[in-house]
Amino acid sequence: MPGRFIIVEGIDGTGKSTLCRELVQALRARGRNVLHTHEPTDLPSGKLILERLTDRRVRPSAAEWLGMFVVDQRMNMDTIVKPALARDDDVVQDRSLYSTLVYQGEMGIAEAEILKRHEGWHPEPSLVVILDIAPRFGLARTRRRTLGSGQRWIKQEGQGYLFRDGDAPQSTEKLHFLQRIRERYQRIKGPNILHLGVRERDGHDWRDLSTRELVQKVLAELDARTSPRELVDDQRYADRD
């Protein structure tokens, strides 16, 4: 079976990294060779981005951010992703050029300009999984992960949702920003795009889908895009292990 390039996207708190890890394990259990990648990368180009993100003294322009991300993405594709796909390995990647479309787009860079910078060298993904969650729940998840305990949301007059015990004004600003980012993700359409909600209605209440449930949804989508012959060959390989 040819290698498949699978990208996982979404706002903070959707569980992208967890889904990527579990999806890699599920594909390996099927007998596939799988490479797990992420952007920004661990290459020097990616480390530079992370340094800029954490240094509050440095404020790159939107065009400078775009340039840094494009360089890192080109290095990732040329030295990591394309060689793996040429070996017929699957690649599961956490974030990609779609993050650039969304975040640098929010900074004012035209979508056409971003796509033009990737033209001719960025491989077409087999599947782009965009995880969706309301920003207030995404922020609660990230704080729970950081603090090791849950946070209660309260609504204050004239403000958005806030955390009871932390950075109220900053949380409101972050909430509004993530809502705009979510809306940009929701506008991404295409034959290889799969939007998955991280929460679903269960009777009168809402519940978080488990990572296992999300993995099964992604695998079902991949199977639907794979020819019966390729599925048979893949299963034979798995049966021999």
C-alpha positions in Angstrom: 0.0 0.0 0.0 1.4 3.5 -0.8 2.3 5.7 2.1 -0.3 8.1 3.4 0.2 11.6 4.7 -2.2 12.3 7.5 -2.3 15.7 9.2 -4.1 16.5 12.5 -5.1 20.1 13.1 -7.2 22.2 15.5 -7.2 24.9 18.1 -5.4 24.5 21.5 -7.0 21.9 23.7 -8.5 19.6 21.1 -6.2 16.7 21.8 -4.2 16.8 18.6 -1.0 15.4 20.1 -2.8 12.6 21.9 -4.7 11.6 18.8 -1.5 11.6 16.7 0.2 9.2 19.2 -2.8 6.9 19.4 -3.3 6.9 15.6 0.4 6.0 15.1 0.0 3.0 17.4 -3.3 1.9 15.7 -1.7 2.0 12.3 1.4 0.1 13.5 -0.9 -2.5 15.0 -2.2 -3.0 11.4 1.3 -3.7 10.2 2.1 -0.3 8.8 5.4 1.5 9.1 4.5 4.9 10.5 6.5 8.1 11.0 5.2 10.6 13.6 6.2 14.2 12.9 5.2 17.6 14.0 5.5 21.3 13.2 7.4 23.3 14.2 10.0 20.6 13.8 13.0 19.7 16.0 15.2 20.9 13.2 17.2 24.1 13.7 14.5 26.0 11.7 11.8 24.7 14.1 13.8 25.5 17.2 14.2 29.1 15.9 10.4 29.4 15.8 10.0 28.1 19.3 12.7 30.5 20.5 10.8 33.4 18.9 7.5 32.2 20.4 8.9 32.1 23.9 10.9 35.3 23.8 8.6 38.2 24.6 11.3 40.8 23.7 11.1 39.7 20.0 8.0 40.6 18.0 8.4 39.4 14.4 6.0 40.8 11.8 3.4 38.6 10.1 5.6 38.3 7.0 8.6 37.3 9.1 6.5 34.6 10.9 5.4 33.3 7.5 9.0 33.1 6.3 10.1 31.2 9.3 7.3 28.7 9.1 7.7 28.2 5.3 11.4 27.4 5.8 10.7 24.9 8.5 7.9 23.3 6.5 10.1 23.0 3.5 12.9 21.3 5.5 10.4 19.0 7.1 8.9 17.9 3.7 12.2 17.5 1.9 14.2 15.7 4.6 11.6 13.9 6.7 8.1 13.5 5.1 8.8 12.9 1.4 11.5 10.2 2.1 9.1 8.4 4.3 6.3 8.5 1.7 8.8 7.3 -0.9 9.4 4.2 1.2 5.6 3.7 1.3 5.5 4.5 5.0 2.6 6.4 6.5 3.2 9.8 8.1 1.1 11.2 10.9 1.8 14.9 11.5 0.8 17.3 14.3 0.1 20.7 12.6 1.1 21.7 9.1 0.7 24.4 6.5 -3.0 24.6 7.5 -1.9 26.1 10.9 0.0 28.7 8.8 -3.2 29.4 6.8 -5.2 29.9 9.9 -2.8 31.7 12.3 -0.8 33.8 9.8 -4.1 34.4 8.0 -5.5 35.9 11.2 -2.4 38.1 11.3 -3.3 39.5 7.9 -1.5 37.4 5.4 -3.7 36.6 2.4 -4.5 32.9 1.9 -3.4 33.1 -1.7 0.0 34.3 -0.7 0.5 31.5 1.9 -0.6 28.8 -0.7 1.7 30.3 -3.3 4.7 30.0 -0.9 4.0 26.2 -0.7 3.2 25.6 -4.3 5.2 22.9 -6.1 6.9 21.3 -3.2 4.3 20.6 -0.4 2.8 17.1 -1.0 -1.0 16.8 -1.0 -2.1 15.2 2.2 -4.1 11.9 2.0 -6.3 13.2 4.9 -6.4 16.3 7.0 -8.2 15.8 10.3 -9.4 19.1 11.8 -10.5 18.6 15.4 -13.2 21.0 16.6 -14.1 22.1 20.1 -15.6 25.3 21.6 -12.7 27.5 22.7 -13.9 27.7 26.3 -13.6 23.9 26.6 -10.3 23.8 24.8 -8.9 26.4 27.3 -10.2 24.4 30.2 -8.5 21.3 28.9 -5.1 23.1 28.5 -5.3 24.6 32.0 -6.3 21.3 33.5 -3.3 19.7 31.8 -1.0 22.5 33.0 -2.3 22.7 36.5 -3.2 19.1 37.1 -6.7 20.0 38.2 -9.9 21.2 36.7 -11.0 24.8 36.5 -14.6 26.1 36.8 -15.9 28.6 34.3 -17.8 31.6 35.4 -19.5 34.4 33.4 -18.9 37.9 34.5 -20.9 40.9 33.3 -19.5 42.4 30.1 -16.9 39.7 29.7 -16.5 36.3 28.1 -15.9 33.1 30.0 -13.2 33.3 32.7 -11.3 31.0 34.9 -12.3 31.3 38.6 -8.7 31.2 39.7 -6.5 32.8 37.0 -5.7 35.5 34.5 -9.2 36.7 33.9 -8.6 39.5 31.3 -6.0 37.4 29.5 -8.3 34.4 29.4 -11.0 36.6 27.8 -8.7 37.8 25.2 -7.4 34.3 24.5 -11.0 33.0 24.3 -11.9 35.6 21.6 -8.7 34.9 19.7 -9.3 31.1 19.6 -12.9 31.7 18.5 -11.6 33.5 15.4 -9.1 30.7 14.8 -11.8 28.1 15.2 -13.9 29.9 12.6 -11.0 29.9 10.2 -10.5 26.2 10.6 -14.2 25.6 10.1 -14.0 27.3 6.7 -11.3 24.9 5.4 -13.1 22.5 3.0 -11.9 19.9 0.4 -12.2 16.3 -0.5 -9.4 15.3 1.8 -10.7 17.4 4.8 -12.3 15.6 7.8 -13.9 17.8 10.5 -14.3 15.9 13.7 -16.1 17.3 16.8 -14.3 16.5 20.1 -17.6 16.8 22.0 -21.0 15.3 21.1 -24.4 15.4 22.6 -25.3 12.4 24.8 -29.0 12.7 25.6 -29.4 16.1 27.3 -25.7 16.5 28.2 -22.5 16.9 26.3 -19.5 14.5 26.6 -16.0 14.4 25.4 -15.3 11.7 22.8 -12.5 9.4 23.9 -9.3 9.3 22.0 -10.2 5.7 21.0 -13.4 6.9 19.5 -11.7 9.6 17.5 -9.0 7.1 16.3 -11.8 4.7 15.1 -13.4 7.6 13.2 -10.1 8.4 11.5 -9.4 4.8 10.6 -12.8 4.4 9.2 -12.3 7.4 7.0 -8.9 6.0 5.8 -10.4 2.7 5.1 -13.2 4.3 3.0 -10.5 6.0 0.9 -8.4 2.8 0.4 -9.1 0.3 -2.4 -10.3 -3.2 -1.3 -7.2 -4.8 -2.8 -4.9 -2.5 -0.7 -6.9 -3.4 2.4 -6.5 -7.1 1.8 -2.8 -6.8 1.2 -2.5 -4.6 4.3 -4.3 -7.2 6.4 -2.2 -10.1 5.1 0.9 -8.2 6.2 -0.6 -7.6 9.7 -1.6 -11.3 10.0 2.0 -12.4 9.5 3.2 -10.4 12.6 
